[in-house]
């Protein structure tokens, strides 16, 4: 077997080469074993039972989910999410929620959900889902996790609202595993009584020298004596110190991202040292700075699904949502432009695709878009 010229630079290359040769000589078939391993670690679907519903604040609940079969759940990395697949009032949809529990705990996943005014999924979960209910989800997915090779061990996490969920998972892992990793959480909330996980966060900060927690309140009452306002560059550096080369994670409501990037840019923090977890498209279609100035987002257009029918929808409605509203169900997961599971091909017509969509060169060349981050600006025909 030919040896790659770089192989000599790797430890134990002779052992690895000998093992490959042994397997080839023995005619060992590996696909079945590989498929079994994939099914355990990366299942396409999880059948779950709501084990407990924990009220965190007046607007937030944590749903503790276990596997319906009683088996351990697949392993995940702190910061990853699962995508719940739901049917609400006859409409099938999906939403991604970060796992807030520790990766060391595989008997259950905790999903921490905050009410979104007018939100179809958050309101359904908070108002209608109870212990014993059955849910279906994807396996763990996502790239918003700590990479020790590139991120270092001195981290800053800027969270807003329920964006604290992945930070909570990261913090719990540091505590559970005793990791030599420092994490400074700067957590913005509207009111002091709506701080999620406040008691646990404050206790961890007292007990664990690796974890620092600062709460910032935008609408303080007379009793609040801590930092106030938004997570501006001045506030962040006053609390967390100079960012310099520290990896900075950002997770929160959609409007937070553009603001936070501008603030980090003001202090010269390079974009490569910022990790964003987008829980939805950053800005509504008409408010995106790249939205065509001559295109009225309120106007309705026709969306045709090749060979399967057509419907009318406002230009401002994300294509994925519009398809689901009308009974079509592309596969979907993150709903923030990252994972590409909801990609569709635009056969004719034009769409506006938000910058959050991580399109590949081949997508652009062959007319594909991520439907969660795309808006029809003309009559269009799509295929999937």
Wavefront OBJ file of the C-alpha trace (Angstrom):
o trace
v 0.000 0.000 0.000
v 1.506 3.398 -0.976
v 2.301 5.709 1.940
v 1.369 9.382 1.837
v 4.491 11.609 1.967
v 3.175 13.413 5.061
v 2.506 10.187 6.964
v 5.962 10.113 8.524
v 5.131 13.254 10.512
v 2.344 11.508 12.468
v 2.739 9.398 15.581
v 2.134 5.654 15.249
v 1.893 5.795 11.463
v 3.446 2.333 11.185
v 0.810 0.859 13.497
v -2.025 2.476 11.552
v -0.611 1.366 8.198
v -0.212 -2.191 9.468
v -3.802 -2.240 10.755
v -5.157 -1.053 7.399
v -3.164 -3.754 5.613
v -4.427 -6.394 8.055
v -8.049 -5.436 7.459
v -7.628 -5.425 3.703
v -6.020 -8.861 3.795
v -8.763 -10.247 6.002
v -11.568 -8.968 3.784
v -13.345 -7.437 6.769
v -16.620 -5.700 5.839
v -17.158 -2.559 7.876
v -20.311 -0.811 6.517
v -22.682 -2.596 8.900
v -20.588 -1.750 11.964
v -20.270 1.838 10.800
v -24.032 2.108 10.255
v -24.658 0.778 13.755
v -22.315 3.372 15.259
v -23.942 6.182 13.266
v -27.392 5.091 14.430
v -26.283 5.355 18.069
v -24.453 8.689 17.864
v -26.297 10.445 15.028
v -29.875 9.151 14.772
v -32.153 10.839 12.261
v -35.035 10.765 14.732
v -35.507 10.522 18.479
v -38.785 9.487 20.088
v -38.988 11.395 23.361
v -41.207 11.641 26.431
v -41.606 14.791 28.528
v -40.388 13.670 31.935
v -40.713 16.999 33.763
v -41.617 20.621 33.075
v -39.670 23.084 35.233
v -40.835 26.678 35.555
v -37.749 28.898 35.418
v -39.355 32.358 35.249
v -42.752 33.810 34.357
v -41.818 33.540 30.674
v -39.584 30.469 30.584
v -39.830 26.733 31.192
v -37.359 23.870 30.911
v -38.640 20.661 29.341
v -36.775 17.596 30.572
v -36.965 14.946 27.867
v -36.030 11.290 28.084
v -35.956 8.620 25.411
v -39.246 6.780 25.033
v -37.397 3.431 24.966
v -35.596 4.205 28.234
v -32.173 3.969 26.558
v -29.483 6.595 26.967
v -29.702 9.534 24.620
v -27.009 10.135 21.992
v -23.893 11.997 23.156
v -23.652 15.683 22.285
v -21.288 18.591 22.737
v -22.183 21.530 24.957
v -23.681 24.212 22.731
v -25.413 21.862 20.303
v -29.172 21.696 19.728
v -31.932 19.306 18.735
v -34.782 20.168 16.391
v -38.294 19.388 17.651
v -40.744 18.265 14.959
v -44.249 19.346 15.823
v -47.746 19.520 14.439
v -49.608 22.598 15.684
v -53.170 23.280 14.588
v -52.713 20.949 11.644
v -49.480 22.572 10.443
v -46.262 20.581 10.627
v -43.214 22.564 11.620
v -39.884 22.269 13.418
v -37.852 24.425 15.772
v -34.296 24.102 17.026
v -33.609 24.454 20.753
v -30.192 24.364 22.402
v -29.712 21.662 25.015
v -29.177 23.372 28.368
v -28.245 20.257 30.359
v -24.697 18.965 30.708
v -23.200 16.580 28.121
v -22.280 14.360 31.080
v -25.993 13.598 31.575
v -27.413 11.298 28.894
v -30.523 10.093 30.682
v -32.284 13.273 29.615
v -31.953 16.431 27.538
v -33.137 19.752 28.971
v -34.617 22.246 26.518
v -35.142 25.726 27.982
v -37.837 27.650 26.094
v -38.796 31.290 26.506
v -42.118 32.659 25.309
v -41.899 34.657 22.081
v -44.847 37.061 21.626
v -46.860 35.623 18.757
v -44.512 32.654 18.475
v -46.349 29.565 17.280
v -43.927 26.996 18.724
v -42.856 28.632 21.993
v -46.455 29.381 22.973
v -47.549 25.843 22.108
v -44.784 24.318 24.209
v -45.330 26.578 27.215
v -49.120 26.403 27.156
v -49.931 22.904 25.926
v -47.069 20.460 26.576
v -47.100 18.540 29.869
v -45.288 15.598 31.514
v -46.056 12.348 29.723
v -46.479 13.954 26.301
v -44.583 12.429 23.400
v -42.316 14.476 21.143
v -40.148 13.751 18.131
v -36.798 15.402 17.425
v -33.646 15.154 15.400
v -30.437 13.954 16.968
v -27.945 16.519 18.316
v -26.589 18.869 15.670
v -24.778 22.194 15.335
v -21.313 23.748 15.316
v -21.713 26.190 18.235
v -19.432 24.354 20.616
v -16.006 24.801 22.144
v -13.097 23.579 20.075
v -10.020 23.407 22.330
v -7.615 23.406 19.374
v -8.817 26.743 18.015
v -10.799 28.473 20.770
v -8.362 28.297 23.646
v -9.353 27.900 27.289
v -10.200 31.538 28.205
v -13.741 32.183 26.972
v -16.305 34.980 27.078
v -20.004 34.270 26.511
v -22.435 37.100 25.724
v -25.989 35.867 26.241
v -29.391 37.481 25.992
v -32.661 35.971 27.253
v -32.954 32.256 26.463
v -29.595 32.507 24.691
v -28.185 31.502 28.065
v -29.211 27.870 27.356
v -26.033 26.789 25.497
v -23.922 28.781 27.974
v -25.576 26.825 30.789
v -24.620 23.551 29.110
v -21.021 24.727 28.723
v -20.863 25.895 32.346
v -22.363 22.675 33.670
v -19.791 20.676 31.701
v -16.911 22.710 33.142
v -18.237 22.027 36.652
v -19.090 18.347 36.097
v -15.791 17.443 34.453
v -13.583 19.825 36.418
v -12.228 21.268 33.189
v -9.267 23.699 33.333
v -11.265 26.225 31.311
v -12.363 29.713 32.346
v -15.682 31.095 31.135
v -16.963 34.611 31.826
v -20.710 34.891 31.185
v -22.112 38.373 30.611
v -25.862 37.807 30.599
v -28.341 40.459 29.522
v -31.987 40.288 30.641
v -34.840 42.744 30.477
v -35.798 42.457 34.155
v -34.167 40.942 37.201
v -37.118 38.614 37.821
v -36.717 37.167 34.315
v -33.095 35.998 34.661
v -33.086 32.320 33.713
v -31.054 29.977 35.960
v -30.171 32.904 38.235
v -29.830 30.921 41.469
v -27.712 28.173 39.878
v -25.526 30.623 37.964
v -24.822 32.695 41.060
v -24.059 29.580 43.114
v -21.671 28.230 40.459
v -19.904 31.598 40.280
v -19.395 31.489 44.076
v -18.185 27.888 44.154
v -16.190 27.552 40.937
v -13.286 29.967 40.365
v -13.240 29.106 36.657
v -16.731 30.573 36.135
v -17.610 34.274 36.381
v -21.171 35.551 35.902
v -22.326 39.145 35.443
v -25.986 40.071 34.990
v -26.918 43.189 33.011
v -30.511 44.467 33.201
v -31.967 46.718 30.494
v -35.136 47.711 32.416
v -34.052 47.745 36.080
v -36.360 48.391 39.000
v -35.445 50.468 42.042
v -33.924 47.446 43.844
v -31.381 46.584 41.124
v -27.865 47.772 41.919
v -25.920 45.913 39.236
v -24.954 46.862 35.669
v -27.718 48.224 33.444
v -28.365 48.852 29.760
v -27.298 46.683 26.845
v -24.175 44.602 26.276
v -22.209 47.456 24.735
v -18.492 47.192 24.108
v -17.847 49.419 27.127
v -20.030 47.298 29.424
v -18.531 44.011 28.198
v -14.920 45.123 28.628
v -15.659 46.734 31.997
v -17.057 43.433 33.273
v -15.017 40.821 31.404
v -11.809 42.773 30.864
v -10.009 43.215 27.528
v -11.164 40.646 24.984
v -7.878 40.534 23.057
v -7.554 36.981 21.690
v -10.322 35.448 23.791
v -12.965 33.448 21.938
v -16.304 35.207 22.354
v -19.610 33.337 21.998
v -22.850 35.208 21.289
v -26.364 33.803 21.662
v -29.652 35.623 22.146
v -32.680 37.121 20.391
v -32.357 37.867 16.651
v -31.855 41.634 17.069
v -28.849 41.012 19.324
v -26.470 39.742 16.649
v -25.984 42.762 14.424
v -25.721 45.008 17.492
v -23.202 42.748 19.203
v -21.009 42.446 16.134
v -20.897 46.231 15.810
v -19.936 46.562 19.463
v -17.179 43.964 19.209
v -15.891 45.621 16.071
v -15.579 48.907 17.976
v -12.994 47.389 20.308
v -11.127 45.734 17.449
v -12.206 42.205 18.317
v -11.646 40.194 15.111
v -14.617 38.410 13.583
v -12.692 35.122 13.573
v -12.751 35.253 17.391
v -16.556 35.485 17.517
v -18.913 32.504 17.468
v -22.593 33.156 16.733
v -25.482 30.829 17.495
v -28.341 32.127 15.381
v -31.757 31.067 16.677
v -33.493 32.418 13.592
v -32.770 34.915 10.841
v -31.171 38.038 12.296
v -33.563 40.623 10.824
v -37.004 40.603 9.198
v -36.815 40.734 5.414
v -37.654 44.398 4.949
v -35.256 45.495 7.705
v -32.221 43.661 6.331
v -29.777 46.263 5.004
v -29.280 44.171 1.850
v -33.002 43.925 1.085
v -33.661 45.489 -2.372
v -34.836 49.061 -1.836
v -37.461 48.871 -4.604
v -39.096 45.654 -3.333
v -42.113 46.077 -1.028
v -41.957 43.187 1.502
v -45.724 43.327 2.168
v -46.722 42.465 -1.420
v -47.918 38.920 -2.068
v -46.364 36.658 -4.701
v -47.130 33.153 -5.959
v -44.970 30.208 -4.878
v -45.327 27.068 -6.977
v -43.952 23.707 -5.872
v -43.025 21.786 -9.006
v -45.751 19.289 -9.833
v -47.502 19.697 -6.454
v -49.453 22.953 -6.414
v -49.098 26.670 -5.693
v -50.101 29.298 -3.129
v -49.858 33.024 -2.377
v -47.649 34.445 0.365
v -46.167 37.821 1.380
v -42.606 38.458 0.290
v -41.709 38.973 3.965
v -42.606 35.376 4.892
v -39.559 33.060 4.915
v -39.956 30.495 2.177
v -39.748 27.567 4.615
v -42.520 29.003 6.816
v -44.684 29.724 3.770
v -44.237 26.166 2.502
v -45.179 24.716 5.901
v -48.189 27.051 6.170
v -49.506 25.510 2.969
v -48.934 21.854 3.727
v -45.488 21.330 2.189
v -42.774 19.904 4.409
v -39.146 20.295 3.390
v -36.759 18.640 5.812
v -35.533 21.291 8.253
v -33.515 21.639 11.426
v -31.709 24.816 12.491
v -33.983 27.361 10.735
v -31.134 29.865 10.871
v -29.406 29.258 7.548
v -26.622 27.063 8.889
v -27.381 23.379 8.469
v -28.655 23.346 4.825
v -31.232 20.620 5.495
v -34.057 22.815 4.153
v -32.369 23.615 0.835
v -34.637 23.840 -2.206
v -33.921 24.528 -5.872
v -35.351 27.712 -7.362
v -36.535 26.602 -10.802
v -37.716 30.036 -11.887
v -38.196 33.460 -10.367
v -36.113 35.311 -7.809
v -35.535 35.037 -4.078
v -33.664 37.171 -1.576
v -31.369 35.017 0.553
v -30.202 36.518 3.853
v -26.489 36.623 4.591
v -26.972 34.127 7.438
v -27.493 31.321 4.891
v -24.244 29.449 4.502
v -24.615 28.678 0.832
v -22.020 26.601 -0.922
v -20.560 27.624 -4.266
v -22.431 24.733 -5.881
v -25.715 25.997 -4.388
v -25.255 29.341 -6.109
v -24.172 27.717 -9.360
v -27.169 25.385 -9.553
v -29.906 27.586 -8.078
v -30.268 26.145 -4.574
v -31.080 28.187 -1.488
v -31.790 27.553 2.181
v -35.540 28.043 2.376
v -35.443 29.145 6.036
v -33.339 32.169 5.058
v -34.902 32.890 1.658
v -37.770 35.213 0.741
v -39.616 35.134 -2.617
v -39.345 38.573 -4.247
v -41.117 37.533 -7.469
v -43.443 34.701 -8.431
v -41.262 31.614 -8.018
v -41.245 27.891 -8.662
v -39.248 25.636 -6.345
v -38.441 21.952 -6.260
v -37.370 19.685 -3.381
l 1 2 3 4 5 6 7 8 9 10 11 12 13 14 15 16 17 18 19 20 21 22 23 24 25 26 27 28 29 30 31 32 33 34 35 36 37 38 39 40 41 42 43 44 45 46 47 48 49 50 51 52 53 54 55 56 57 58 59 60 61 62 63 64 65 66 67 68 69 70 71 72 73 74 75 76 77 78 79 80 81 82 83 84 85 86 87 88 89 90 91 92 93 94 95 96 97 98 99 100 101 102 103 104 105 106 107 108 109 110 111 112 113 114 115 116 117 118 119 120 121 122 123 124 125 126 127 128 129 130 131 132 133 134 135 136 137 138 139 140 141 142 143 144 145 146 147 148 149 150 151 152 153 154 155 156 157 158 159 160 161 162 163 164 165 166 167 168 169 170 171 172 173 174 175 176 177 178 179 180 181 182 183 184 185 186 187 188 189 190 191 192 193 194 195 196 197 198 199 200 201 202 203 204 205 206 207 208 209 210 211 212 213 214 215 216 217 218 219 220 221 222 223 224 225 226 227 228 229 230 231 232 233 234 235 236 237 238 239 240 241 242 243 244 245 246 247 248 249 250 251 252 253 254 255 256 257 258 259 260 261 262 263 264 265 266 267 268 269 270 271 272 273 274 275 276 277 278 279 280 281 282 283 284 285 286 287 288 289 290 291 292 293 294 295 296 297 298 299 300 301 302 303 304 305 306 307 308 309 310 311 312 313 314 315 316 317 318 319 320 321 322 323 324 325 326 327 328 329 330 331 332 333 334 335 336 337 338 339 340 341 342 343 344 345 346 347 348 349 350 351 352 353 354 355 356 357 358 359 360 361 362 363 364 365 366 367 368 369 370 371 372 373 374 375 376 377 378 379 380 381 382 383 384
